[in-house]
């Protein structure tokens, strides 16, 4: 069984302090789109946020909204909290700016991670994408150790874990579009993703 964990974080400076999970993507916000995809394979979905209030009215009651134990520590803070509270041993962990989540990719990552690894991570174009990975919930301990050392980057976590990669060929053989790792960090990237999905920016 899988837990789905969305790292909602806080307002983004590069997005003019917009709350990324609430960006419109078609007829729903990005967060709702992610939850819908996660529910196809996850028995529970958790949102880790510094401030849960913006999400209370837009998600169903069965979605757990938790706050970071260590606010202001970036994705590691949300990851530590989510892994600590997950009911399942394996946790599909994603960033809140990813509109093209792939449950098929997550299923394959889960299969790989079950081979005795701390995590399974997609590596697309030679670059690991830790924000669309499947982790053992025991990785919360490594996340906490990094937080206590002042680390904020997910790449630091990968250095501490025994993880297995899944590359583009791995996904291509299964008909999975590698664009599932796209992560919106700027308005320009948001517009690009809307165009990719055949949508238009509505302000």
PLY file of the C-alpha trace (Angstrom):
ply
format ascii 1.0
element vertex 203
property float x
property float y
property float z
element edge 202
property int vertex1
property int vertex2
end_header
0.00 0.00 0.00
1.09 3.54 -0.76
0.66 6.86 0.98
0.62 9.94 -1.23
2.44 12.97 0.21
2.17 16.44 -1.35
4.74 18.95 -0.12
2.67 22.14 -0.23
5.19 24.45 1.41
4.39 28.15 1.51
4.15 31.16 -0.87
6.80 31.24 -3.59
8.92 34.36 -4.17
9.47 33.45 -7.81
5.69 33.17 -8.21
4.98 36.64 -6.75
4.07 35.03 -3.42
1.33 32.97 -5.09
0.32 29.69 -3.43
1.34 27.17 -6.09
-1.11 24.43 -5.09
-3.99 26.82 -5.76
-2.95 27.71 -9.31
-5.70 26.92 -11.78
-5.09 24.06 -14.14
-8.15 23.44 -16.28
-11.32 23.26 -14.21
-9.53 22.61 -10.95
-6.58 23.83 -8.94
-3.23 22.11 -9.12
-3.66 20.53 -5.69
-7.00 18.96 -6.63
-5.46 17.61 -9.83
-2.63 16.01 -7.86
-4.96 14.47 -5.27
-7.13 12.97 -8.01
-4.13 11.26 -9.59
-2.77 10.03 -6.27
-6.06 8.49 -5.25
-5.87 6.03 -8.14
-3.14 4.07 -6.31
-2.84 5.52 -2.78
-4.88 4.42 0.23
-4.27 7.79 1.91
-3.20 11.26 0.80
-1.38 13.73 3.04
-0.71 17.42 2.42
2.24 18.83 4.37
2.05 22.63 4.60
3.43 25.43 6.71
-0.09 26.92 6.81
-2.99 24.50 6.20
-5.73 27.14 6.15
-5.75 27.84 2.36
-6.49 24.17 1.67
-9.19 23.35 4.23
-12.14 24.28 2.00
-10.93 22.73 -1.23
-10.03 19.18 -0.21
-12.20 16.35 1.05
-12.13 15.45 4.72
-10.37 12.15 4.08
-7.28 14.05 2.88
-4.99 14.61 5.85
-3.51 18.12 6.15
-0.54 18.34 8.48
1.88 21.08 9.45
5.65 20.84 9.34
7.30 20.04 12.66
10.15 22.29 11.52
8.64 25.18 9.48
10.82 27.15 7.12
13.05 24.18 6.31
11.91 23.70 2.71
10.79 20.35 1.29
12.81 18.43 3.86
10.61 19.85 6.61
7.41 18.72 4.91
8.92 15.39 4.01
10.00 14.70 7.58
6.51 15.46 8.89
4.73 13.47 6.17
6.93 10.40 6.44
6.64 10.47 10.23
2.84 10.42 10.09
2.27 8.14 7.09
0.21 5.01 7.78
1.92 3.00 5.04
5.56 1.97 4.82
6.01 3.38 1.29
5.29 7.03 0.52
4.95 8.56 -2.95
6.30 12.05 -2.33
5.76 14.93 -4.77
6.24 18.68 -5.01
3.18 20.89 -5.13
4.15 22.41 -8.50
3.96 19.21 -10.55
0.89 19.13 -12.83
1.66 15.90 -14.67
2.00 13.39 -11.85
2.01 9.80 -13.10
0.49 7.05 -10.99
1.92 4.55 -13.49
5.41 5.93 -12.87
4.80 5.81 -9.11
3.69 2.18 -9.31
6.92 1.24 -11.09
8.98 3.22 -8.57
7.15 1.44 -5.76
8.02 -1.94 -7.29
11.68 -0.97 -7.46
11.75 0.46 -3.95
10.34 -2.80 -2.58
13.58 -4.50 -3.62
15.14 -3.42 -0.31
15.89 0.24 -1.09
15.24 3.35 0.96
13.83 5.06 -2.12
13.26 4.80 -5.86
13.84 8.00 -7.84
13.20 8.87 -11.50
16.29 10.07 -13.37
15.26 12.00 -16.48
17.83 13.58 -18.77
20.51 12.47 -16.37
18.99 14.46 -13.49
17.36 12.81 -10.46
13.88 14.08 -9.56
13.53 13.41 -5.82
10.19 15.24 -5.77
8.45 12.43 -7.64
9.98 9.57 -5.67
8.78 6.69 -3.55
10.40 6.55 -0.10
10.36 4.24 2.87
8.84 6.13 5.78
11.97 5.36 7.78
13.69 8.04 5.69
12.14 10.54 8.11
15.16 9.95 10.35
17.62 10.95 7.63
15.49 14.00 6.78
15.54 15.09 10.42
19.31 14.65 10.68
19.76 16.90 7.64
17.39 19.53 9.05
19.35 19.58 12.30
22.54 20.16 10.29
20.95 23.12 8.51
20.46 21.33 5.17
17.47 22.36 3.01
18.02 20.61 -0.31
16.53 17.29 -1.37
19.77 16.42 -3.14
21.40 16.25 0.28
18.91 13.58 1.30
19.77 11.39 -1.67
23.39 11.32 -0.52
22.23 9.69 2.72
19.94 7.04 1.22
20.37 3.71 -0.52
18.23 4.48 -3.56
17.61 2.97 -6.97
17.03 4.96 -10.14
14.50 4.53 -12.91
15.58 6.22 -16.13
13.75 7.37 -19.25
14.13 4.01 -20.95
12.52 2.33 -17.93
9.45 4.54 -18.28
9.46 4.57 -22.07
9.14 0.79 -22.20
5.92 1.21 -20.22
4.55 4.04 -22.34
5.02 6.62 -19.58
5.68 10.20 -20.72
8.81 11.44 -18.87
7.30 14.91 -18.54
5.69 13.74 -15.30
8.72 15.19 -13.49
8.02 18.76 -14.65
7.90 21.15 -11.70
6.54 24.69 -11.93
8.85 27.21 -10.28
8.13 30.41 -12.26
5.21 32.05 -14.07
6.88 31.23 -17.37
7.02 27.54 -16.47
3.37 27.68 -15.39
2.43 29.09 -18.79
4.53 26.47 -20.56
2.78 23.65 -18.69
-0.64 25.09 -19.49
0.27 25.20 -23.17
1.57 21.66 -22.98
-1.79 20.58 -21.60
-3.69 22.60 -24.23
-4.90 25.19 -21.73
-4.70 28.96 -21.42
-3.66 31.16 -18.52
-6.69 32.78 -16.88
-6.12 35.64 -14.46
0 1
1 2
2 3
3 4
4 5
5 6
6 7
7 8
8 9
9 10
10 11
11 12
12 13
13 14
14 15
15 16
16 17
17 18
18 19
19 20
20 21
21 22
22 23
23 24
24 25
25 26
26 27
27 28
28 29
29 30
30 31
31 32
32 33
33 34
34 35
35 36
36 37
37 38
38 39
39 40
40 41
41 42
42 43
43 44
44 45
45 46
46 47
47 48
48 49
49 50
50 51
51 52
52 53
53 54
54 55
55 56
56 57
57 58
58 59
59 60
60 61
61 62
62 63
63 64
64 65
65 66
66 67
67 68
68 69
69 70
70 71
71 72
72 73
73 74
74 75
75 76
76 77
77 78
78 79
79 80
80 81
81 82
82 83
83 84
84 85
85 86
86 87
87 88
88 89
89 90
90 91
91 92
92 93
93 94
94 95
95 96
96 97
97 98
98 99
99 100
100 101
101 102
102 103
103 104
104 105
105 106
106 107
107 108
108 109
109 110
110 111
111 112
112 113
113 114
114 115
115 116
116 117
117 118
118 119
119 120
120 121
121 122
122 123
123 124
124 125
125 126
126 127
127 128
128 129
129 130
130 131
131 132
132 133
133 134
134 135
135 136
136 137
137 138
138 139
139 140
140 141
141 142
142 143
143 144
144 145
145 146
146 147
147 148
148 149
149 150
150 151
151 152
152 153
153 154
154 155
155 156
156 157
157 158
158 159
159 160
160 161
161 162
162 163
163 164
164 165
165 166
166 167
167 168
168 169
169 170
170 171
171 172
172 173
173 174
174 175
175 176
176 177
177 178
178 179
179 180
180 181
181 182
182 183
183 184
184 185
185 186
186 187
187 188
188 189
189 190
190 191
191 192
192 193
193 194
194 195
195 196
196 197
197 198
198 199
199 200
200 201
201 202
